[in-house]
Amino acid sequence: MPPQPVDMRFAPAAFMREDHFPGAPCVPGSCLLEAVRRAAEQAFARPVLEVTQARFRRFVRPGQACRLYWKLPGPAAVMSGAAEAALPVRVSWQLREAADPSGGARLAEGELRLAAAGAKGAACV
């Protein structure tokens, strides 16, 4: 079973640059990926080895409420057995608008590769 969704809100002044998209302030994709990485490492208790896919569908505006959803490949048991714990795991994610109770529009999505259980330190650079 995947971890619970994570609510996120990016502070209006955090990470913003006036010239990123003049007249249309948004959270840069690199900042979104860093937030996803941190949330994944906390939710799965494994370091992120790499971002294998990332797609940005809509701007995330400063102060916008977002919700991060996780999806595990195959059966939910992938993360539970001792044999599986020694293997890296791929996790899909979606960042959606949080204001819509039906799940909201997709803002970004992608896939991460997590280290085997018990691995130490952040490996993603």
C-alpha positions, 0 to 999 in steps of 0.5 A: 500500500503506498504512503498517504498523499503529501500536502505541499504549499510553496511559500511565495518568496521561496525559490522564486526568481523574477526572471524565471517567467516574467509576469508569470511567477511560478515554482521552478521545476528543480524546486518541485523535484527537490520537494518530491525527493525529500517527501519520497525519502521521508515516506519510504525511508529509502534514499532516492537514487535517481529521477527516471522521469519527470514531466511538468504539465502546468505551472505551480504558482507561489502559495498554491496548495498541492497534493503529492500522490504515490503509486507503487508498481505491481502489487502493493507487496513490492515493498514488504517482503525481505527479498524485495527489501534488498532491491531498488524500487521504482515509485511513480508520483503525481503532483496535483492541485489540492483545492479540487476534492476529486484530485485536482488537475495534474501539475507534474508527474514522474518516476523515482528509483529508490535505493534498497532498504537500509541504504544510507545517505542521499544518492540523488544529485 
